[in-house]
């Protein structure tokens, strides 16, 4: 079956956080990380069937739920997961908060690789901890025919130094990385794992974007690399990003070590995120059992959107380097050429063009001067956004003159 990702679906008035956040008809939001594509047929059918049942009481997760997860990760990623290693919850962010609560004490430090997903900061802060940043290195990537692309790499010397601090108890690993767009290689993950083992730092792997990997790259579950790594890590996964079902609020925590699992299970209950809704459960089972064909077509479409953006920027926005997108559907653009801070640029773009992007400073001071673009939309919508941005930059240049 051929899916139509070019369909322009009007999301205004649907209670969309992304589309209904501003009371303006000309808003074009490419910020919040959800997609402007309808969920795949098997998910919609599963939800219709659940609605037709007509009773929506408290949910007890059945064996088919666990089997869907086990089969998916085993088949697609070669990662063997045992049923009793899985803890379900309402989302990856609640999961991360509960894990930090379970495995740290107030005043402890948590390692992050900045710029990084903004909720890492709030989850750390909300549990009375502080973060220790291992800033990623921003540099040139190999030339790829369009502009010279940028690419982030890991500063392993700094990572070793930060991990050696006895106050550091956890490392939040974003794999694939949001917003840097990296899909970490086995070699990079292995070096991270070895450093954390040497320094008694538990790795918490946020792998929510694991299915969103573009051509030529391969996602490796951190826990699948070795038994030692598996015993020293906690993994958070969800179908929410890849299958566009974030509003159904379903996610899973996977960890090998019983003592760690018991602590996390207690924290999940303390934080009261131990219950899930029946629609999330039904959608996960349908996605993992029947959604693979849709996902493969989606990835091809996002790859096409990324190529379109690269070509457009090479020809018409050469002063705004892009970071090579290996995974996620979130492009990262260097806008320092404009000489204004990210938050001001975000608001100025909204005010003057209606285009809504994410300010890079959301992801730490290392993101200042950058903007994050959501490419998971029909290509016509992306083209509109890029033209609005180009018009804005031309006016800015004219004003400066």
HELIX and SHEET records of a PDB file:
HELIX    1   1 UNK A   41  UNK A   53  1                                  13    
HELIX    2   2 UNK A   63  UNK A   77  1                                  15    
HELIX    3   3 UNK A   83  UNK A   85  5                                   3    
HELIX    4   4 UNK A   92  UNK A  103  1                                  12    
HELIX    5   5 UNK A  118  UNK A  126  1                                   9    
HELIX    6   6 UNK A  156  UNK A  163  1                                   8    
HELIX    7   7 UNK A  186  UNK A  198  1                                  13    
HELIX    8   8 UNK A  222  UNK A  224  5                                   3    
HELIX    9   9 UNK A  227  UNK A  231  1                                   5    
HELIX   10  10 UNK A  246  UNK A  248  5                                   3    
HELIX   11  11 UNK A  258  UNK A  270  1                                  13    
HELIX   12  12 UNK A  278  UNK A  290  1                                  13    
HELIX   13  13 UNK A  292  UNK A  316  1                                  25    
HELIX   14  14 UNK A  336  UNK A  338  5                                   3    
HELIX   15  15 UNK A  342  UNK A  353  1                                  12    
HELIX   16  16 UNK A  360  UNK A  363  5                                   4    
HELIX   17  17 UNK A  365  UNK A  367  5                                   3    
HELIX   18  18 UNK A  379  UNK A  400  1                                  22    
SHEET    1   A 2 UNK A  28  UNK A  29  0                                        
SHEET    2   A 2 UNK A 355  UNK A 356  1                                        
SHEET    1   B 7 UNK A  86  UNK A  89  0                                        
SHEET    2   B 7 UNK A 251  UNK A 255 -1                                        
SHEET    3   B 7 UNK A 233  UNK A 237 -1                                        
SHEET    4   B 7 UNK A 202  UNK A 206  1                                        
SHEET    5   B 7 UNK A 168  UNK A 174  1                                        
SHEET    6   B 7 UNK A 109  UNK A 112  1                                        
SHEET    7   B 7 UNK A 130  UNK A 133  1                                        
SHEET    1   C 2 UNK A 137  UNK A 143  0                                        
SHEET    2   C 2 UNK A 148  UNK A 153 -1                                        
SHEET    1   D 3 UNK A 330  UNK A 334  0                                        
SHEET    2   D 3 UNK A 370  UNK A 374 -1                                        
SHEET    3   D 3 UNK A 358  UNK A 359 -1                                        
END                                                                             
